[in-house]
Structure formats: C-alpha cells, structure tokens
Amino acid sequence: METATAPAAFSDWLAGAGIPESRLGSEQLNVLQAAYRFRQAQGSDYYSMRILGHFLLHARCGLKVARVARLLGISRPTASRQQALSSRQAIQQAHHRMDGKPKGKLLPRFAGPIAAFLVKRPDASRAELIDHVEATFGTRVSRVALYKFLKRYGLDRIAEPAAATPPPRPQEPLAAAVIPAPLVPAGVTAPPLSTRAPSTPGRSC
C-alpha cells in the first residue's frame, strides 16, 4: 500500500479522492472527519493506513469500496480483498508484508538499546524484538538482518543460559609422609627409635 502524505485540509483529502463533500450524508461525513483526524495524528505509514482502511471498510456507514480505496490510495480489487479479512488476518498480513519488505537498516548506535531490551526481556521472541526496534527507532527490519546484527555485536548470546559450573572435586587425602631413616656410619648401631645421635668417646690422653 503506497500512500501519500496527508493533505493539510479535510476538503483537500476528499477532493484528492474524487469525493464531493456536498454529496456525503451526515453519518458518512462524521466518520470521514474522524478518519482524517486519525490520519493526521498517526501519519500515512503502512500500518496506520492499513488500520484506517480496515475500519472504513467495516464501518457500515454507506461508503462504497471504491471510495474507500481512493481515500487510501489503493486499487479497488485490493480494497475488496482487504474487506474480506478479519482484524486478526489484517494484522497478520501486515506483519508478513513488512517482514518481507523491510524499509530500514540497523545502525551501530542501536546496539546499546537493543542489548538493554534483551537483558530486561531475555525471553522475547524475534518478532517482539523487531516490533521494539520499529517502535524505538522507526525502522522496520527483516529477521535475517536482525539475526546478522545480533551476531555481529554478540547480542545473540545475551539470552543464552550461562554455562553450568562443574562441582568442585573432593580433595584427596594426603599420602602419609615417609620419614627417611637416619644415616648411620658403618659399624655403629643406633638404638631403635632414638632421635639422638650416638655419642662419640672423647679423645684419650
């Protein structure tokens, strides 16, 4: 859905769609005035116009599909296909379209805020992260671009559980110390278990 910037005046919006304001009933006029205020407040991005179109196609205020299509800047067959969708299907289709046609790219300065989001929401899905990036930076990116960005800055490991630390090994008992037997000169017998060295007789006169 390619849309132009919202016109400055309500009458210009109607004139651009080829809808004479004088031929609108009071109910149709009220609905379209509210739709115009919504467009002025939310802008003309794909999501806003898709929500607005879904409302106008199901408001049952007597607006023909061709008129709604001209107001939204889409073809009548496209408007007819959108009219057949439920609200859930319309949102899912919008997500699929935007995932397939990203409009922006991830910049290095996004890494910090994205890391903070992942630390706070480690269980967040990739779709939730994509929505967070769009809401924060106004940039819609694909899953592939997001994956490459997370991997480049090491953010793909934030949500991974920390590696388990192996339990400490029990200390093995120290082996009994072996005390070597004292060296005894040949021909001299030391008393058993004696810690004193054998006495040497004094020099005789």
Order of alpha helices (4+ residues) and beta strands (2+ residues): alpha-alpha-alpha-alpha-alpha-alpha-alpha-alpha-alpha
